[in-house]
Amino acid sequence: MPPRVSFAGRSRIWFLALLILTSGLLAQEDGKRPLRSKPEIAPPSASEQEDKGGYRIGVNVDLVLMHVSVFDKANHFVAGLKKENFRVYEDGVQQEVTSFSREDLPVSMGIVLDLSGSMKSRIDQVNKAALAFIRASNPEDQVFLIGFNEEVELLQDFTNDIDEITDSLDNTIVSGGTAVYDAVYLGVQKAQTGSKPKKAIVVISDGEDRESYYKLEEVVAKVQEEDVQVFSVGFLGQRRSEGLFGRFRKSISEKAQDALTLISEETGGKAFFPDKLTDIHTIVAEIAHELRSQYSIGYFSSNQARDGTFRRVKIELTGKGTEDKRIRYRRGYYAPKS
């Protein structure tokens, strides 16, 4: 007679079988990769958590402050505009501009470098461009450096000493996969702790995310929440269609380009996709110049509800000579909560 299994014993067997099956399915999920723990970088030091001065969009203050870049057809920055040349709308309702300036404000800025294996042939040029970017920026900027592959690491905390950044860049090791979404999420989070009036990060990557814990929609929500401009430089190579129905669906490179563009545009930044590696030097010079050439426009929202909702902002140019000008700014902010 075959051995009998008690009800309790059978329950345990079925439970173990279900546990093994579930674990296997989870490991196959999302590109057949095992689940990763929530990424994080070291928290800011006590000195970085002191009163920061300036304003943050929609957080703890009622003044909404927008940093606006204005360009002509030749992509040159436009100077000399006045408060009367700007109209601001929040959720379709025109707002009264109460503060206006064009100053070279210092920035709390992060350089976020892809150190995955696919960047190996580019890293020397990228490092040189990163140093050139810092030299072209406001001398009062504070800069931190993040490196990422499948993990995100704070290589250098906030500093205005370029030698410290240089040492960190000289010691980078290129290997592993790419978790660009995690790097953007944590880079924005880190930049927001800075003490300067403006916040920004510059992300340099091959852009094809394969390892991130955070999803694209979570990163977009994060950049909408924080007042940090994101500039992206993506080396995505040849855009190509894949498979028999490739013409009807986007390639990995196209999806990566769309993601970096969406993230950057939500923050008032810009995504660049150079054809040649040497183009990066021109790009970082343009970013540095833009950060030093923006208009700052502030208003007190006519919507007094402190409900934590996302408010869409639209800014238009008006007046003679502004018809052919282009502007860039963050798309909105979260209202404070009671």
Summary of the structure (lengths in Angstrom):
residues: 338
radius of gyration: 23.3
end to end distance: 71.9
largest distance: 98.2
contacts: 1035
relative contact order: 0.19
helix: 34%
strand: 25%
